[in-house]
Amino acid sequence: MVMMESDSELSRGDAAPTFDLPGTDGETYSLDSFADNEALLVVFTCNHCPYAKAKIPLLNDIAVEYDDVGVVGINSNDADEYPDDSFEAMQEWVRDGRIQYDAYLRDESQAVAREYGAVCTPDPFLFVRDGDEFVLAYHGRLDDAPNPDDEPSEFYVRQAIDAVLAGDDVSLDDVPSRGCSIKWKDEN
């Protein structure tokens, strides 16, 4: 396990990079799949990382509690080296209820992770609808618990979501996400 902190080149107000990825439910998803949402939380995550696993309950709760927010997990890890992150394992985690996001997607080529500038799991990006597109409102930690076993006392992502749904700017600083490094394929 290599702990990393994210530092994406996306800035607040930048449009969400497009994607067209297979979901664990057999559907293919793009940004247009979430056109009815006011906000979109895209989280680069995986099955094996203890940092990512620690945040699954929070992401599941957000997916249930916020009707106007799409919650999308994207797994970009090299599944040949990390079989727990295979598409089949992802499907199993959705089937057995461990993951309840609106969509759990596979980025086999790792191109989407590169477009977003994601470097760790979890690496969350919160976008708000601006006309026909989603623009970045917040990129940072989900909460104030720096380690997987720490209990959070402040939930940054909830504050950011509440702000964008109220039509306000997010007043939080973009504190780099922390987690395991994305497991890049040799060619990437």
HELIX and SHEET records of a PDB file:
HELIX    1   1 LEU A   31  PHE A   34  5                                   4    
HELIX    2   2 PRO A   50  GLU A   65  1                                  16    
HELIX    3   3 PRO A   83  ASP A   85  5                                   3    
HELIX    4   4 PHE A   87  ARG A   95  1                                   9    
HELIX    5   5 ALA A  111  TYR A  116  1                                   6    
HELIX    6   6 TYR A  156  LEU A  165  1                                  10    
SHEET    1   A 3 MET A   3  GLU A   5  0                                        
SHEET    2   A 3 ARG A 178  SER A 181 -1                                        
SHEET    3   A 3 CYS A 120  THR A 121 -1                                        
SHEET    1   B 2 ASP A  20  PRO A  22  0                                        
SHEET    2   B 2 THR A  28  SER A  30 -1                                        
SHEET    1   C 5 ALA A 103  ARG A 106  0                                        
SHEET    2   C 5 VAL A  69  ASN A  75  1                                        
SHEET    3   C 5 ALA A  39  PHE A  44  1                                        
SHEET    4   C 5 ASP A 123  ASP A 130 -1                                        
SHEET    5   C 5 GLU A 133  HIS A 139 -1                                        
END                                                                             
